[in-house]
Amino acid sequence: GLVYSNLGKNKEALEKHEESLRIKVKNLGHDHMDVATSLRNIGDVYEKLGENETAAAKYEEFARIKRKVLGEDLEVAAALDQLSHLYHLMGNTAVAEAKYEEASRMQKALLLGQDGGADS
């Protein structure tokens, strides 16, 4: 799917990513990191197609699985930031702001925790 996506062949990319997702869910279960990655890839294609609501739904599920498996991490924060952008494009500024604030809080907590805090 990524090759097709990089070539701008979004329909083909979507088909391959969705096929990959079905196989992963069947073999690994829904709450697996590889399933989350497929959902993010599908969301990326929908975003390229301008289907922001569908992309947002895929990113939401990606973030949910990542958070369940890993807890708060920088990939989850990046997904929340991306969701903020999509909700803003869709005109839902309240949700966009909430996602942005959550992403920002998570990034600050993770980065400050990694370097020993602000007093370092």
C-alpha positions in Angstrom: 0.0 0.0 0.0 2.8 2.4 0.8 4.3 2.0 -2.7 1.0 2.9 -4.3 0.5 5.8 -2.0 3.9 7.2 -2.8 3.1 6.9 -6.5 -0.1 8.8 -6.0 -2.3 5.7 -6.7 -4.5 6.2 -3.8 -7.3 3.9 -4.8 -4.8 1.0 -5.1 -3.1 2.0 -1.9 -6.4 2.0 0.0 -7.2 -1.5 -1.3 -3.8 -2.9 -0.3 -3.9 -1.2 3.1 -7.5 -2.5 3.8 -6.5 -6.0 2.7 -3.5 -5.8 5.1 -5.7 -4.6 7.9 -8.1 -7.5 7.4 -5.3 -10.0 7.6 -3.7 -8.4 10.6 -7.0 -8.2 12.6 -7.7 -11.9 11.7 -4.3 -13.1 12.8 -3.3 -10.7 15.5 -6.5 -9.4 17.0 -7.8 -5.8 16.9 -5.7 -4.2 19.6 -2.3 -4.9 18.1 0.5 -2.4 17.1 0.5 -3.7 13.5 -3.2 -3.1 13.2 -2.7 0.4 14.5 -0.1 1.0 11.9 -2.5 -0.2 9.1 -5.2 2.1 10.5 -2.8 5.1 10.4 -1.8 4.2 6.8 -5.4 4.0 5.8 -6.1 7.4 7.5 -3.2 8.9 5.5 -4.7 7.8 2.2 -8.2 9.1 3.2 -6.6 12.4 4.2 -4.8 12.6 0.7 -8.2 12.0 -0.8 -9.7 14.9 1.2 -12.0 12.5 3.1 -11.2 14.1 6.4 -14.0 12.6 8.5 -13.0 9.0 7.5 -9.3 9.9 8.0 -10.1 11.2 11.5 -11.9 8.0 12.4 -8.9 5.9 11.4 -6.5 8.2 13.3 -8.8 8.1 16.4 -8.7 4.3 16.3 -4.9 4.3 15.7 -4.4 6.5 18.8 -6.7 4.4 20.9 -4.8 1.2 20.1 -1.4 2.8 20.6 -2.5 4.3 23.9 -3.9 1.0 25.1 -0.7 -0.9 24.1 2.0 1.7 25.0 0.3 4.3 27.1 1.1 7.9 26.3 3.9 8.2 23.8 5.1 10.6 21.1 3.3 8.7 18.3 0.0 9.1 20.2 0.8 12.8 20.6 1.5 13.1 16.9 -1.7 11.4 16.0 -3.6 13.7 18.3 -1.9 16.7 16.7 -2.9 15.4 13.3 -6.5 14.9 14.5 -6.4 18.5 15.7 -5.5 19.7 12.2 -8.3 17.5 10.6 -11.0 18.7 13.0 -9.9 22.3 12.3 -10.3 21.7 8.6 -13.7 20.2 9.2 -14.8 23.3 11.1 -14.9 21.6 14.5 -12.7 24.0 16.4 -13.7 22.9 19.9 -12.6 19.3 19.2 -9.5 20.6 17.3 -8.5 22.7 20.3 -9.1 19.8 22.8 -6.9 17.5 20.6 -4.2 20.1 20.3 -4.1 20.7 24.0 -4.0 17.0 24.8 -1.2 16.5 22.3 0.8 19.4 23.6 0.4 18.2 27.2 1.5 14.7 26.3 4.5 15.9 24.4 5.6 18.2 27.2 5.2 15.5 29.8 7.1 12.9 27.7 9.9 15.2 26.7 10.4 16.7 30.1 10.3 13.2 31.6 13.0 12.0 29.2 15.5 14.8 29.9 15.0 14.8 33.7 12.6 17.8 33.9 12.8 21.5 33.4 15.5 22.1 36.1 18.2 20.2 34.1 
